[in-house]
């Protein structure tokens, strides 16, 4: 898992370095795909339940699972790149936000608040901590900033399987379960400027906000240790 997670981290950084006005998400996808394969790994998203590309590229009001295409990014776009890598039987999963050109203050504030929400959630993790504390921490912080958090999409266990239990909810919840050493999972809050309710596009994958407000997401793969957590994709 550590090997897969580090390749995912580096692939994400490569993709982010290519984000600029005029770049297409299809071209970014192609470069990230080539890099992952060059590392003796495979992009987990490719052909997963029929997904047609190596990574997800979610621009502006797209909450998640945007499909790379030939439309160029424009100045001020914010984009989430979601990269998962399969290496020697294990998956590593990560995502982050990037800006194309000059992002306005409202967009920058949204991105930074989402980054901080993930960091705060990671800080409370460790053996014996209820999984529900993740959602409580994120929801409280997001509400203070006037944002909403998606309740429809979750983090998840990860390892030999791309997605498995436990599900990690980012909103306030009372789901059972506590963290134990050896568990690996993702935290990946989706924070929105307006409503966090999503609309599924006809392509069967892309989910956008119902009100057109922008969204942001950051994600890391974590491993619970006897003393806390290791962020494998950091």
KARA-V222449 format. One record per backbone hydrogen bond with DSSP energy under -0.5 kcal/mol. CO is the residue of the C=O (numbers start at 1). NH is the residue of the N-H. If there is no record, write none. Layout:
CO:NH
CO:NH
This chain:
1:5
2:6
3:7
4:8
5:9
6:10
7:11
8:12
9:13
10:14
11:15
12:16
13:17
14:18
15:18
16:19
18:20
20:23
23:73
24:28
25:29
26:30
27:31
28:32
29:33
30:34
31:35
32:36
33:37
34:38
35:39
36:39
36:41
37:40
42:44
42:86
43:46
45:48
47:49
47:50
48:51
51:47
54:45
55:68
56:82
57:59
58:80
59:62
60:215
61:63
61:209
64:207
66:57
66:68
69:26
71:25
73:22
74:77
77:100
78:60
79:81
79:98
80:58
80:82
81:83
81:96
82:56
83:94
84:44
84:45
85:87
85:92
86:42
87:90
90:87
92:85
94:83
95:219
96:81
98:79
99:101
100:76
101:103
104:108
105:109
106:110
107:111
108:112
109:113
110:114
111:115
112:116
113:117
114:118
115:119
116:120
117:121
118:122
119:123
120:124
121:124
122:125
126:129
129:179
130:133
131:134
131:135
132:136
133:137
134:138
135:139
136:140
137:141
138:142
139:143
140:144
141:145
142:145
142:147
143:146
148:192
155:168
156:186
157:164
159:91
161:159
164:157
166:157
167:169
168:155
177:131
179:128
180:183
183:224
184:158
185:222
187:220
189:191
189:218
190:150
191:216
192:148
197:210
199:208
201:204
206:201
207:63
207:64
208:199
209:212
214:193
216:191
219:95
220:187
220:222
221:232
221:233
222:185
223:230
224:182
225:127
225:228
228:225
230:223
230:232
231:234
